[in-house]
Amino acid sequence: MDIQVGNIVKLKKQHPCGSREWEVLRVGADFRLKCLGCGHQIMVPRKLVEKNVREIREKA
């Protein structure tokens, strides 16, 4: 799966704020994602992100 810094990923499960879209801030063994709804940042293992991605798009 080709996910790069700056991409917007849509995940299967939504964040408690209601948003499903996240901006990719860091790529490696872990991903740093920023919620586009509330701005919360999280670190998630690559395997978990790749399993839960529905859609990948470029940042507008």
Secondary structure as GFF3:
##gff-version 3
##sequence-region A 1 60
A	DSSP	beta_strand	8	11	.	.	.	ID=ss1
A	DSSP	beta_strand	21	26	.	.	.	ID=ss2
A	DSSP	beta_strand	30	35	.	.	.	ID=ss3
A	DSSP	beta_strand	41	45	.	.	.	ID=ss4
A	DSSP	alpha_helix	46	52	.	.	.	ID=ss5
A	DSSP	beta_strand	53	57	.	.	.	ID=ss6
###
